[in-house]
Structure formats: C-alpha cells, structure tokens
C-alpha cells in the first residue's frame, strides 16, 4: 500500500543531514541501513552503501531513481543459477571448444610464417 499523499514521502532525516551542503564527488560512499527511505531529488549523484542484511551494496543514485526506495536497488537474495549435471556438461563442452579454437588460432600464424620462408 502506498503512503498517504497528505503525509508526503518518507525520507530518512539522518541521510539528508549526511548529504546536506556536500558535493557528491567529495563525500564517497554513505553507509546506511535505511532501506525504506525514499530517494529524494537532493540525493541524485551521491553513492549510498545500502545494507542488504549481510553487507553494504553500493547504489549510485540517478534521476530515474527519484521516488523509489533505496532497498529496491540492493537485493537481499543472491541468484545462483539453474541447472544441474546437464548444465555442467554443456559448459564443459563450451570451454573445451573455446580452448581448441584458441589453440588453432595460436598455431595458424606460426604455420603461415614458416610457409613464407
């Protein structure tokens, strides 16, 4: 459910104090645990270290992000990938093909230089 329009957007006050009167390129990363804070126009250009439960993920704020929450850009779950034994076999075949192509490319210039002599 969205926040009431008469209340206005929720922006964590300590974040605004940390960026007040400072230049985005001089400050560096601003660490925060306030994932529920909305991004205000004053925050554009700054880099925030948003906590995801384990570590701080760097989020560089752009104009497109204004109105969204900081937590939307620091995912809390890590996607590993799908697949099992079949996927591993396919990746192994792909690696072997790349190695064979690299070796063939490496051998081709030496043969052409020998033929020209």
Beta strands, then each sheet from edge to edge (+ up, - down):
strand 1: 29-32
strand 2: 47-51
strand 3: 56-60
sheet 1: 1+ 2+ 3-
end
